Amino acid sequence: MSHLFDVSVPLWELVLRGSATYWFLFLIFRFVMRRDVGALGIADVLLLVLIADASQNAMAGGYTSLTEGAVVVSTIMGWNFLLDWASYYVPLLRKLAEPPPLLLVSRGRILYRNMRKEYITKDDLYAKLREHGIEDVAKVKAAYMEADGDVTVIPFK
């Protein structure tokens, strides 16, 4: 029973593994997967499960006790809290941590180049507009994809 709490891997290694994995995944989600954060489909959920499994193996390094697992989880939670806290107080860091809104529609015109950047189809855009009660893109002053993947729609008055 005591082996559940034994530490067989140095604590600094667990913290380093947890930190490296956190920042690697953060960079992937920040710069590659903007849309997937707000709109999860089956493929997205599968990807998250596979990433979680792969990152668990990367972080584990052969640890077997609850204590070692708690150190890695605490490290990841600590980085997440620290990043949120620092982003709140440091505007420059907030700009680096969160992507700016992406303009998808401007004055009733669809910006296809911006839609291609996030792999948003015209059908996806129209579905989001319908969610806001708008059937015609000509009635949209602006539509933005936000950092969380949601689409904000500002209709003409």
DSSP file (Angstrom, degrees, kcal/mol; ACC not computed):
  #  RESIDUE AA STRUCTURE BP1 BP2  ACC     N-H-->O    O-->H-N    N-H-->O    O-->H-N    TCO  KAPPA ALPHA  PHI   PSI    X-CA   Y-CA   Z-CA
    1    1 A M    >         0   0    0      0, 0.0     3,-1.5     0, 0.0     4,-0.3   0.000 360.0 360.0 360.0 -34.1    0.0    0.0    0.0
    2    2 A S  G >>  +     0   0    0      1,-0.3     3,-1.5     2,-0.2     4,-0.5   0.755 360.0  71.8 -67.4 -22.5    2.9    2.4    0.7
    3    3 A H  G 34 S+     0   0    0      1,-0.3     3,-0.3     2,-0.2    -1,-0.3   0.694  82.3  73.1 -67.3 -15.6    4.1    2.1   -2.9
    4    4 A L  G <4 S+     0   0    0     -3,-1.5    62,-3.0     1,-0.2    63,-0.9   0.794 107.9  32.2 -64.7 -26.9    1.0    4.2   -3.9
    5    5 A F  T <4 S+     0   0    0     -3,-1.5    -1,-0.2    -4,-0.3    -2,-0.2   0.376  91.7 117.0-113.7   2.3    2.7    7.3   -2.4
    6    6 A D     <  -     0   0    0     -4,-0.5     2,-0.6    -3,-0.3    62,-0.4  -0.383  58.8-137.1 -68.8 149.6    6.3    6.5   -3.1
    7    7 A V        +     0   0    0      1,-0.1     4,-0.1    60,-0.1    -1,-0.1  -0.939  32.2 162.9-111.8 111.7    8.2    8.9   -5.4
    8    8 A S        +     0   0    0     -2,-0.6    -1,-0.1     2,-0.1    55,-0.0   0.601  63.4  61.1-103.0 -15.3   10.5    7.0   -7.8
    9    9 A V  S    S-     0   0    0      1,-0.0     5,-0.1     2,-0.0    -1,-0.0  -0.920  98.9 -99.7-111.4 137.2   11.0    9.8  -10.3
   10   10 A P    >>  -     0   0    0      0, 0.0     4,-1.7     0, 0.0     3,-0.6  -0.267  27.1-128.8 -56.1 139.1   12.7   13.0   -9.2
   11   11 A L  H 3> S+     0   0    0      1,-0.3     4,-2.5     2,-0.2     5,-0.2   0.869 108.2  57.6 -58.6 -38.2   10.2   15.8   -8.5
   12   12 A W  H 3> S+     0   0    0      1,-0.2     4,-2.5     2,-0.2    -1,-0.3   0.868 105.4  51.7 -62.1 -34.6   12.0   18.2  -10.8
   13   13 A E  H <> S+     0   0    0     -3,-0.6     4,-2.8     2,-0.2    -1,-0.2   0.897 109.1  49.5 -68.9 -39.3   11.7   15.8  -13.7
   14   14 A L  H  X S+     0   0    0     -4,-1.7     4,-2.6     2,-0.2    -2,-0.2   0.917 112.9  46.7 -63.9 -42.7    7.9   15.5  -13.1
   15   15 A V  H  X S+     0   0    0     -4,-2.5     4,-2.6     2,-0.2    -2,-0.2   0.909 113.6  49.0 -65.3 -41.9    7.6   19.3  -13.0
   16   16 A L  H  X S+     0   0    0     -4,-2.5     4,-2.8    -5,-0.2     5,-0.2   0.925 112.8  47.0 -63.7 -45.2    9.7   19.6  -16.1
   17   17 A R  H  X S+     0   0    0     -4,-2.8     4,-2.3     2,-0.2     5,-0.2   0.925 114.3  47.1 -62.9 -45.2    7.7   17.0  -18.0
   18   18 A G  H  X S+     0   0    0     -4,-2.6     4,-2.3    -5,-0.2    -2,-0.2   0.905 114.4  47.5 -62.7 -41.5    4.4   18.5  -17.0
   19   19 A S  H  X S+     0   0    0     -4,-2.6     4,-2.5     2,-0.2     5,-0.2   0.932 112.1  48.4 -65.8 -46.9    5.6   22.0  -17.9
   20   20 A A  H  X S+     0   0    0     -4,-2.8     4,-2.1     1,-0.2    -2,-0.2   0.910 114.0  46.6 -62.0 -42.6    7.0   20.9  -21.3
   21   21 A T  H  X S+     0   0    0     -4,-2.3     4,-2.5    -5,-0.2     5,-0.3   0.913 111.2  51.9 -66.8 -42.4    3.8   19.1  -22.2
   22   22 A Y  H  X S+     0   0    0     -4,-2.3     4,-2.7    -5,-0.2    -2,-0.2   0.951 113.4  43.2 -58.5 -50.5    1.6   22.0  -21.0
   23   23 A W  H  X S+     0   0    0     -4,-2.5     4,-2.2     2,-0.2    -1,-0.2   0.853 112.6  52.7 -69.6 -34.3    3.4   24.5  -23.2
   24   24 A F  H  X S+     0   0    0     -4,-2.1     4,-1.9    -5,-0.2    -1,-0.2   0.951 114.4  42.1 -63.1 -48.7    3.6   22.3  -26.2
   25   25 A L  H  X S+     0   0    0     -4,-2.5     4,-2.7     1,-0.2     5,-0.2   0.881 111.8  55.9 -66.6 -37.8   -0.1   21.6  -26.1
   26   26 A F  H  X S+     0   0    0     -4,-2.7     4,-2.5    -5,-0.3     5,-0.2   0.937 108.2  47.8 -58.8 -46.7   -0.8   25.3  -25.4
   27   27 A L  H  X S+     0   0    0     -4,-2.2     4,-2.4     2,-0.2     5,-0.4   0.887 111.3  50.8 -64.0 -39.0    1.1   26.4  -28.5
   28   28 A I  H  X>S+     0   0    0     -4,-1.9     4,-2.3     1,-0.2     5,-1.2   0.958 115.2  41.8 -61.6 -49.9   -0.7   23.8  -30.6
   29   29 A F  H  <5S+     0   0    0     -4,-2.7    -2,-0.2     3,-0.2    -1,-0.2   0.817 116.6  49.4 -70.3 -29.0   -4.1   24.9  -29.4
   30   30 A R  H  <5S+     0   0    0     -4,-2.5    -1,-0.2    -5,-0.2    -2,-0.2   0.915 125.7  22.0 -75.2 -43.2   -3.2   28.6  -29.6
   31   31 A F  H  <5S+     0   0    0     -4,-2.4    -2,-0.2    -5,-0.2    -3,-0.2   0.635 132.8  29.3-104.5 -14.9   -1.8   28.7  -33.1
   32   32 A V  T  <5S+     0   0    0     -4,-2.3     3,-0.2    -5,-0.4    -3,-0.2   0.779 117.6  40.5-113.4 -38.0   -3.2   25.7  -34.9
   33   33 A M     >< +     0   0    0     -5,-1.2     4,-0.7     1,-0.2     3,-0.2  -0.255  58.7 138.1-117.9  45.8   -6.7   24.8  -33.6
   34   34 A R  H >> S+     0   0    0      1,-0.2     3,-1.2     2,-0.2     4,-0.6   0.931  77.0  46.9 -55.4 -51.6   -8.6   28.0  -32.9
   35   35 A R  H >> S+     0   0    0      1,-0.3     4,-1.6    -3,-0.2     3,-0.6   0.836 102.6  63.5 -64.3 -35.1  -12.0   26.7  -34.3
   36   36 A D  H 34 S+     0   0    0      1,-0.2    -1,-0.3     2,-0.2    -2,-0.2   0.693  91.5  66.1 -68.0 -18.2  -11.9   23.4  -32.5
   37   37 A V  H << S+     0   0    0     -3,-1.2    -1,-0.2    -4,-0.7     3,-0.2   0.921 111.9  30.0 -69.8 -42.3  -12.0   25.0  -29.1
   38   38 A G  H << S+     0   0    0     -4,-0.6     2,-0.5    -3,-0.6    -2,-0.2   0.730 124.8  42.0 -91.4 -23.0  -15.5   26.4  -29.4
   39   39 A A  S  < S-     0   0    0     -4,-1.6     2,-0.6   111,-0.1    -1,-0.2  -0.859  70.4-170.1-131.1  97.1  -17.1   23.9  -31.8
   40   40 A L        +     0   0    0     -2,-0.5     2,-0.2    -3,-0.2    -3,-0.1  -0.779   6.7 178.6 -94.8 120.4  -16.3   20.3  -31.0
   41   41 A G     >  -     0   0    0     -2,-0.6     4,-2.4    -5,-0.0     5,-0.2  -0.452  49.2 -88.0-101.7-176.5  -17.3   17.6  -33.5
   42   42 A I  H  > S+     0   0    0      1,-0.2     4,-2.5     2,-0.2     5,-0.2   0.920 129.2  49.4 -60.5 -45.0  -16.6   13.9  -33.3
   43   43 A A  H  > S+     0   0    0      1,-0.2     4,-2.3     2,-0.2    -1,-0.2   0.869 110.6  51.7 -63.0 -35.5  -13.2   14.2  -34.9
   44   44 A D  H  > S+     0   0    0      2,-0.2     4,-2.4     1,-0.2    -1,-0.2   0.908 109.7  48.0 -67.6 -42.6  -12.3   17.0  -32.5
   45   45 A V  H  X S+     0   0    0     -4,-2.4     4,-2.4     2,-0.2    -2,-0.2   0.921 111.9  50.4 -63.7 -43.3  -13.2   15.0  -29.5
   46   46 A L  H  X S+     0   0    0     -4,-2.5     4,-2.5     1,-0.2    -2,-0.2   0.920 109.7  51.1 -59.4 -44.2  -11.3   12.0  -30.8
   47   47 A L  H  X S+     0   0    0     -4,-2.3     4,-2.7     1,-0.2    -2,-0.2   0.916 109.6  49.8 -60.1 -43.9   -8.3   14.3  -31.4
   48   48 A L  H  X S+     0   0    0     -4,-2.4     4,-2.6     2,-0.2    -1,-0.2   0.896 110.7  49.6 -63.4 -40.2   -8.5   15.6  -27.8
   49   49 A V  H  X S+     0   0    0     -4,-2.4     4,-2.4     2,-0.2    -1,-0.2   0.924 112.8  46.9 -64.1 -43.6   -8.6   12.1  -26.4
   50   50 A L  H  X S+     0   0    0     -4,-2.5     4,-2.8     2,-0.2    -2,-0.2   0.895 112.4  49.6 -66.3 -39.5   -5.6   11.0  -28.5
   51   51 A I  H  X S+     0   0    0     -4,-2.7     4,-3.1     2,-0.2     5,-0.3   0.920 110.6  50.8 -63.8 -43.0   -3.7   14.1  -27.5
   52   52 A A  H  X S+     0   0    0     -4,-2.6     4,-2.0    -5,-0.2    -2,-0.2   0.917 112.9  45.6 -61.3 -42.9   -4.5   13.5  -23.8
   53   53 A D  H  X S+     0   0    0     -4,-2.4     4,-1.9     2,-0.2    -2,-0.2   0.935 115.5  45.8 -66.3 -45.7   -3.3    9.9  -24.1
   54   54 A A  H  X S+     0   0    0     -4,-2.8     4,-1.9     1,-0.2    -2,-0.2   0.904 114.3  47.9 -64.8 -41.0   -0.1   10.8  -26.0
   55   55 A S  H  X S+     0   0    0     -4,-3.1     4,-2.5     2,-0.2     5,-0.2   0.847 106.9  57.3 -71.3 -31.0    0.7   13.7  -23.6
   56   56 A Q  H  X S+     0   0    0     -4,-2.0     4,-2.4    -5,-0.3    -1,-0.2   0.925 107.9  47.6 -61.7 -43.2    0.0   11.4  -20.6
   57   57 A N  H  X S+     0   0    0     -4,-1.9     4,-1.2     1,-0.2    -2,-0.2   0.891 112.0  49.9 -64.2 -38.5    2.7    9.1  -21.9
   58   58 A A  H  < S+     0   0    0     -4,-1.9    -2,-0.2     1,-0.2    -1,-0.2   0.879 116.5  41.3 -67.4 -36.9    5.1   12.0  -22.5
   59   59 A M  H  < S+     0   0    0     -4,-2.5    -2,-0.2     1,-0.1    -1,-0.2   0.819 104.8  67.3 -78.8 -30.8    4.5   13.3  -19.0
   60   60 A A  H ><  -     0   0    0     -4,-2.4     3,-1.3    -5,-0.2    -2,-0.2   0.942  62.1-178.9 -61.8 -54.6    4.6    9.9  -17.2
   61   61 A G  T 3< S-     0   0    0     -4,-1.2    -1,-0.1     1,-0.3    -3,-0.1   0.786  79.7 -52.7  58.6  25.3    8.2    9.0  -17.8
   62   62 A G  T 3  S+     0   0    0      1,-0.3    -1,-0.3    -5,-0.2     2,-0.1   0.604  91.3 154.2  90.0  11.4    7.4    5.7  -15.9
   63   63 A Y    <   +     0   0    0     -3,-1.3    -1,-0.3     1,-0.1   -56,-0.1  -0.456  15.4 174.3 -74.8 150.4    5.9    7.1  -12.7
   64   64 A T        +     0   0    0    -58,-0.2     2,-0.2    -2,-0.1    -1,-0.1   0.479  43.7  90.2-132.1  -9.0    3.5    4.8  -10.9
   65   65 A S  S  > S-     0   0    0    -59,-0.2     4,-1.8     1,-0.1   -60,-0.2  -0.557  73.8-124.3 -97.1 160.3    2.5    6.4   -7.7
   66   66 A L  H  > S+     0   0    0    -62,-3.0     4,-2.6     1,-0.2   -61,-0.2   0.854 111.1  58.4 -64.1 -36.4   -0.4    8.7   -6.9
   67   67 A T  H  > S+     0   0    0    -63,-0.9     4,-2.0     2,-0.2    -1,-0.2   0.927 106.3  47.0 -61.5 -46.0    2.0   11.3   -5.5
   68   68 A E  H  > S+     0   0    0    -62,-0.4     4,-2.0     1,-0.2    -1,-0.2   0.902 112.5  50.0 -64.8 -40.4    3.9   11.5   -8.8
   69   69 A G  H  X S+     0   0    0     -4,-1.8     4,-2.5     1,-0.2     5,-0.2   0.901 109.5  51.7 -62.4 -40.5    0.6   11.8  -10.7
   70   70 A A  H  X S+     0   0    0     -4,-2.6     4,-2.6     1,-0.2    -2,-0.2   0.866 107.1  53.5 -65.1 -36.1   -0.5   14.5   -8.4
   71   71 A V  H  X S+     0   0    0     -4,-2.0     4,-2.1     2,-0.2    -1,-0.2   0.929 111.4  45.1 -64.3 -44.6    2.7   16.5   -9.0
   72   72 A V  H  X S+     0   0    0     -4,-2.0     4,-2.2     2,-0.2    -2,-0.2   0.935 115.4  46.3 -66.1 -46.0    2.3   16.4  -12.8
   73   73 A V  H  X S+     0   0    0     -4,-2.5     4,-2.6     1,-0.2     5,-0.2   0.911 112.8  50.6 -63.1 -41.8   -1.4   17.3  -12.6
   74   74 A S  H  X S+     0   0    0     -4,-2.6     4,-2.5    -5,-0.2    -1,-0.2   0.875 108.5  52.9 -63.5 -37.4   -0.6   20.1  -10.1
   75   75 A T  H  X S+     0   0    0     -4,-2.1     4,-2.4     2,-0.2    -2,-0.2   0.932 110.9  46.1 -62.6 -45.9    2.1   21.4  -12.4
   76   76 A I  H  X S+     0   0    0     -4,-2.2     4,-2.1     1,-0.2    -2,-0.2   0.926 114.7  46.8 -64.2 -45.0   -0.3   21.6  -15.4
   77   77 A M  H  X S+     0   0    0     -4,-2.6     4,-2.7     1,-0.2    -1,-0.2   0.883 110.8  54.0 -63.7 -37.3   -3.0   23.3  -13.3
   78   78 A G  H  X S+     0   0    0     -4,-2.5     4,-2.9    -5,-0.2    -2,-0.2   0.921 108.6  47.3 -62.9 -45.0   -0.4   25.7  -11.9
   79   79 A W  H  X S+     0   0    0     -4,-2.4     4,-2.7     2,-0.2     5,-0.2   0.908 112.4  50.5 -62.8 -41.0    0.8   26.7  -15.4
   80   80 A N  H  X S+     0   0    0     -4,-2.1     4,-2.2     2,-0.2    -2,-0.2   0.931 113.4  44.6 -63.5 -45.3   -2.9   27.2  -16.5
   81   81 A F  H  X S+     0   0    0     -4,-2.7     4,-2.9     2,-0.2     5,-0.2   0.930 113.9  50.1 -63.0 -45.4   -3.6   29.3  -13.4
   82   82 A L  H  X S+     0   0    0     -4,-2.9     4,-2.9     1,-0.2     5,-0.2   0.897 110.8  48.8 -62.0 -41.8   -0.4   31.3  -13.8
   83   83 A L  H  X S+     0   0    0     -4,-2.7     4,-2.5     2,-0.2    -1,-0.2   0.921 113.4  46.9 -65.1 -43.4   -1.1   32.0  -17.5
   84   84 A D  H  X S+     0   0    0     -4,-2.2     4,-1.6    -5,-0.2    -2,-0.2   0.930 115.0  46.7 -62.4 -45.2   -4.7   33.1  -16.7
   85   85 A W  H  X S+     0   0    0     -4,-2.9     4,-1.4     1,-0.2    -2,-0.2   0.941 115.0  45.2 -62.5 -48.9   -3.5   35.3  -13.9
   86   86 A A  H  X S+     0   0    0     -4,-2.9     4,-2.2     1,-0.2     8,-0.2   0.876 110.3  54.7 -65.5 -37.4   -0.7   36.9  -15.9
   87   87 A S  H  < S+     0   0    0     -4,-2.5     7,-0.3    -5,-0.2    -1,-0.2   0.832 105.4  54.3 -64.9 -31.7   -2.9   37.5  -18.9
   88   88 A Y  H  < S+     0   0    0     -4,-1.6    -1,-0.2    -3,-0.2    -2,-0.2   0.893 118.6  32.7 -67.5 -39.4   -5.3   39.4  -16.7
   89   89 A Y  H  < S+     0   0    0     -4,-1.4    -2,-0.2     1,-0.2    -1,-0.2   0.650 116.2  56.3 -94.0 -17.3   -2.7   41.8  -15.5
   90   90 A V     X  -     0   0    0     -4,-2.2     4,-2.0    -5,-0.2     3,-0.4  -0.885  61.0-167.9-121.9 100.2   -0.4   42.0  -18.6
   91   91 A P  H  > S+     0   0    0      0, 0.0     4,-2.0     0, 0.0     5,-0.2   0.846  88.3  56.3 -56.1 -37.3   -2.2   43.1  -21.7
   92   92 A L  H  > S+     0   0    0      1,-0.2     4,-1.5     2,-0.2     5,-0.1   0.910 107.9  48.0 -62.6 -41.5    0.7   42.1  -24.0
   93   93 A L  H  > S+     0   0    0     -3,-0.4     4,-2.6     1,-0.2    -1,-0.2   0.880 107.4  56.3 -65.6 -37.8    0.6   38.6  -22.7
   94   94 A R  H  X S+     0   0    0     -4,-2.0     4,-2.1    -7,-0.3    -1,-0.2   0.896 105.3  52.0 -60.0 -40.1   -3.1   38.5  -23.2
   95   95 A K  H  < S+     0   0    0     -4,-2.0    -1,-0.2     1,-0.2    -2,-0.2   0.859 113.4  44.3 -65.0 -34.8   -2.6   39.3  -26.9
   96   96 A L  H  < S+     0   0    0     -4,-1.5    -2,-0.2     1,-0.2    -1,-0.2   0.845 115.0  48.0 -76.3 -34.0   -0.1   36.5  -27.2
   97   97 A A  H  < S+     0   0    0     -4,-2.6    -2,-0.2     1,-0.1    -3,-0.2   0.805 114.8  42.8 -79.3 -30.5   -2.2   34.0  -25.3
   98   98 A E  S  < S-     0   0    0     -4,-2.1    -1,-0.1    -5,-0.2    50,-0.1  -0.960  83.0-124.4-121.8 132.4   -5.5   34.6  -27.1
   99   99 A P        -     0   0    0      0, 0.0    48,-0.2     0, 0.0     3,-0.1  -0.429  34.3-109.8 -69.3 148.0   -5.9   35.1  -30.9
  100  100 A P        -     0   0    0      0, 0.0    45,-0.1     0, 0.0    -5,-0.0  -0.340  45.9 -81.5 -71.2 159.4   -7.6   38.3  -31.9
  101  101 A P        -     0   0    0      0, 0.0     2,-0.6     0, 0.0    45,-0.2  -0.331  44.3-136.0 -58.9 143.5  -11.1   38.1  -33.4
  102  102 A L  E     -A  145   0A   0     43,-2.6    43,-2.8    -3,-0.1     2,-0.4  -0.921  13.3-129.3-108.3 120.9  -11.1   37.2  -37.1
  103  103 A L  E     +A  144   0A   0     -2,-0.6    41,-0.3    41,-0.2    11,-0.1  -0.534  33.7 167.1 -71.4 123.6  -13.4   39.2  -39.3
  104  104 A L  E     +     0   0A   0     39,-3.7     7,-3.3    -2,-0.4     2,-0.4   0.721  67.5  27.7-106.7 -32.9  -15.6   36.8  -41.4
  105  105 A V  E     -AB 143 110A   0     38,-1.5    38,-1.7     5,-0.2     2,-0.4  -0.999  62.5-174.7-133.8 133.5  -18.2   39.2  -42.8
  106  106 A S  E >  S-AB 142 109A   0      3,-2.6     3,-1.6    -2,-0.4    36,-0.2  -0.971  72.5 -22.5-131.8 118.6  -17.8   42.9  -43.4
  107  107 A R  T 3  S-     0   0    0     34,-3.4    34,-0.2    -2,-0.4    35,-0.1   0.885 128.3 -46.7  51.2  45.8  -20.7   45.2  -44.5
  108  108 A G  T 3  S+     0   0    0     32,-1.9     2,-0.5     1,-0.2    -1,-0.3   0.484 115.3 114.1  81.7   2.3  -22.6   42.2  -45.9
  109  109 A R  E <   -B  106   0A   0     -3,-1.6    -3,-2.6    32,-0.2     2,-0.3  -0.916  64.4-129.1-112.5 132.2  -19.7   40.7  -47.8
  110  110 A I  E     -B  105   0A   0     -2,-0.5     2,-1.1    -5,-0.2    -5,-0.2  -0.597  12.8-142.4 -76.9 132.7  -18.1   37.4  -46.9
  111  111 A L     >  -     0   0    0     -7,-3.3     4,-1.8    -2,-0.3     3,-0.4  -0.762  21.2-179.0 -97.8  89.4  -14.4   37.5  -46.5
  112  112 A Y  H  > S+     0   0    0     -2,-1.1     4,-2.5     1,-0.2    -1,-0.2   0.821  75.7  60.3 -62.1 -34.5  -13.4   34.1  -48.0
  113  113 A R  H  > S+     0   0    0      1,-0.2     4,-1.3     2,-0.2    -1,-0.2   0.927 108.1  44.4 -60.4 -44.8   -9.7   34.5  -47.4
  114  114 A N  H  > S+     0   0    0     -3,-0.4     4,-0.9     1,-0.2    -1,-0.2   0.862 111.6  53.7 -67.7 -35.6  -10.3   34.8  -43.6
  115  115 A M  H ><>S+     0   0    0     -4,-1.8     5,-2.7     1,-0.2     3,-0.6   0.889 105.6  53.7 -65.9 -37.7  -12.8   31.9  -43.8
  116  116 A R  H ><5S+     0   0    0     -4,-2.5     3,-0.9     1,-0.2    -1,-0.2   0.854  98.9  63.7 -63.6 -34.4  -10.1   29.7  -45.5
  117  117 A K  H 3<5S+     0   0    0     -4,-1.3    -1,-0.2     1,-0.3    -2,-0.2   0.849 115.7  30.0 -58.1 -34.5   -7.6   30.5  -42.7
  118  118 A E  T <<5S-     0   0    0     -4,-0.9    -1,-0.3    -3,-0.6    -2,-0.2   0.271 111.0-116.1-109.6   8.6   -9.9   28.7  -40.2
  119  119 A Y  T < 5 +     0   0    0     -3,-0.9     2,-0.6    -4,-0.4    -3,-0.2   0.903  57.4 160.1  56.8  44.8  -11.4   26.2  -42.7
  120  120 A I      < -     0   0    0     -5,-2.7    -1,-0.2    -8,-0.1     2,-0.1  -0.871  28.3-146.9 -98.8 125.2  -14.9   27.6  -42.3
  121  121 A T     >  -     0   0    0     -2,-0.6     4,-2.2     1,-0.1     5,-0.2  -0.418  26.0-110.7 -85.2 165.6  -17.3   26.7  -45.1
  122  122 A K  H  > S+     0   0    0      1,-0.2     4,-2.7     2,-0.2     5,-0.2   0.881 121.6  54.7 -61.5 -37.8  -20.0   29.0  -46.4
  123  123 A D  H  > S+     0   0    0      2,-0.2     4,-2.2     1,-0.2    -1,-0.2   0.900 106.4  51.2 -62.6 -40.8  -22.5   26.5  -44.9
  124  124 A D  H  > S+     0   0    0      2,-0.2     4,-2.0     1,-0.2    -2,-0.2   0.930 111.4  48.0 -60.5 -45.0  -20.8   26.8  -41.5
  125  125 A L  H  X S+     0   0    0     -4,-2.2     4,-2.4     1,-0.2    -2,-0.2   0.931 111.3  48.8 -62.7 -46.7  -21.1   30.6  -41.7
  126  126 A Y  H  X S+     0   0    0     -4,-2.7     4,-2.5     1,-0.2    -1,-0.2   0.858 108.2  55.2 -64.3 -33.9  -24.7   30.5  -42.7
  127  127 A A  H  X S+     0   0    0     -4,-2.2     4,-1.8     2,-0.2    -1,-0.2   0.922 109.3  47.2 -62.8 -43.0  -25.5   28.1  -39.9
  128  128 A K  H  X S+     0   0    0     -4,-2.0     4,-0.8     2,-0.2    -2,-0.2   0.889 111.2  51.2 -65.6 -38.7  -23.9   30.6  -37.4
  129  129 A L  H ><>S+     0   0    0     -4,-2.4     5,-2.4     1,-0.2     3,-0.9   0.914 108.0  52.2 -64.4 -41.3  -25.9   33.5  -38.9
  130  130 A R  H ><5S+     0   0    0     -4,-2.5     3,-2.1     1,-0.3    -1,-0.2   0.862 101.0  61.3 -62.8 -34.9  -29.1   31.5  -38.6
  131  131 A E  H 3<5S+     0   0    0     -4,-1.8    -1,-0.3     1,-0.3    -2,-0.2   0.805 106.5  47.4 -58.9 -27.4  -28.3   30.9  -34.9
  132  132 A H  T <<5S-     0   0    0     -3,-0.9    -1,-0.3    -4,-0.8    -2,-0.2   0.264 125.4-104.4 -97.4  10.2  -28.5   34.7  -34.6
  133  133 A G  T < 5S+     0   0    0     -3,-2.1     2,-0.5     1,-0.2    -3,-0.2   0.730  80.2 129.2  77.9  22.6  -31.7   34.9  -36.5
  134  134 A I      < +     0   0    0     -5,-2.4    -1,-0.2     1,-0.1    -2,-0.2  -0.949  28.7 173.0-116.7 125.9  -30.2   36.2  -39.7
  135  135 A E        +     0   0    0     -2,-0.5     2,-0.5     1,-0.2    -1,-0.1   0.676  67.5  55.4-100.8 -21.8  -30.9   34.5  -43.1
  136  136 A D    >   -     0   0    0      1,-0.1     3,-2.0    -7,-0.1    -1,-0.2  -0.956  65.9-149.2-121.4 124.9  -29.2   36.9  -45.4
  137  137 A V  G >  S+     0   0    0     -2,-0.5     3,-1.9     1,-0.3   -29,-0.2   0.748  95.2  72.7 -62.5 -23.2  -25.5   37.9  -45.2
  138  138 A A  G 3  S+     0   0    0      1,-0.3    -1,-0.3   -31,-0.1   -29,-0.1   0.695  90.5  60.1 -64.3 -17.6  -26.4   41.3  -46.6
  139  139 A K  G <  S+     0   0    0     -3,-2.0    17,-2.2   -31,-0.1     2,-0.6   0.361  86.1  97.2 -90.1   5.0  -28.0   42.1  -43.3
  140  140 A V  E <   - C   0 155A   0     -3,-1.9   -32,-1.9    15,-0.3   -31,-0.2  -0.850  48.3-174.7-102.9 120.1  -24.7   41.6  -41.4
  141  141 A K  E    S-     0   0A   0     13,-2.0   -34,-3.4    -2,-0.6     2,-0.3   0.914  77.6 -15.8 -72.2 -45.0  -22.6   44.6  -40.6
  142  142 A A  E     -AC 106 154A   0     12,-2.0    12,-3.5   -36,-0.2     2,-0.4  -0.981  54.8-166.1-158.2 148.6  -19.8   42.4  -39.2
  143  143 A A  E     -AC 105 153A   0    -38,-1.7   -39,-3.7    -2,-0.3   -38,-1.5  -0.990  15.4-170.6-138.0 132.1  -19.3   38.8  -38.1
  144  144 A Y  E     -AC 103 152A   0      8,-2.6     8,-2.7    -2,-0.4     2,-0.7  -0.937  24.1-135.0-123.9 142.0  -16.2   37.7  -36.1
  145  145 A M  E     -AC 102 151A   0    -43,-2.8   -43,-2.6    -2,-0.4     6,-0.2  -0.888  35.5-145.8 -89.8 121.2  -14.8   34.4  -35.1
  146  146 A E    >   -     0   0    0      4,-3.3     3,-1.9    -2,-0.7  -108,-0.1  -0.287  26.1 -97.6 -84.2 170.9  -13.8   34.9  -31.5
  147  147 A A  T 3  S+     0   0    0      1,-0.3  -110,-0.1   -48,-0.2  -109,-0.1   0.774 123.5  54.3 -59.9 -28.2  -10.9   33.3  -29.7
  148  148 A D  T 3  S-     0   0    0   -111,-0.1    -1,-0.3     2,-0.1     3,-0.1   0.429 121.5-104.3 -88.9   2.6  -13.1   30.6  -28.2
  149  149 A G  S <  S+     0   0    0     -3,-1.9    -2,-0.1     1,-0.3     2,-0.1   0.275  80.3 127.8  95.7 -11.4  -14.4   29.6  -31.7
  150  150 A D        -     0   0    0     -5,-0.1    -4,-3.3     1,-0.0     2,-0.5  -0.370  57.0-127.3 -73.8 158.9  -17.8   31.2  -31.3
  151  151 A V  E     -C  145   0A   0     -6,-0.2     2,-0.5    -3,-0.1    -6,-0.2  -0.948  15.9-156.0-110.8 124.4  -19.0   33.6  -34.0
  152  152 A T  E     -C  144   0A   0     -8,-2.7    -8,-2.6    -2,-0.5     2,-0.5  -0.856  10.5-160.2 -97.5 131.2  -20.2   37.0  -33.0
  153  153 A V  E     -C  143   0A   0     -2,-0.5   -10,-0.2   -10,-0.2    -2,-0.0  -0.954  10.7-169.3-119.0 129.3  -22.7   38.7  -35.4
  154  154 A I  E     -C  142   0A   0    -12,-3.5   -13,-2.0    -2,-0.5   -12,-2.0  -0.939  17.5-156.7-115.8 106.6  -23.4   42.4  -35.5
  155  155 A P  E     -C  140   0A   0      0, 0.0   -15,-0.3     0, 0.0     2,-0.1  -0.385  25.6 -98.4 -79.8 159.6  -26.4   43.1  -37.8
  156  156 A F              0   0    0    -17,-2.2   -17,-0.0     1,-0.1   -14,-0.0  -0.448 360.0 360.0 -65.3 150.1  -27.2   46.4  -39.5
  157  157 A K              0   0    0     -2,-0.1    -1,-0.1    -3,-0.1   -18,-0.0   0.478 360.0 360.0 -73.5 360.0  -29.7   48.5  -37.6
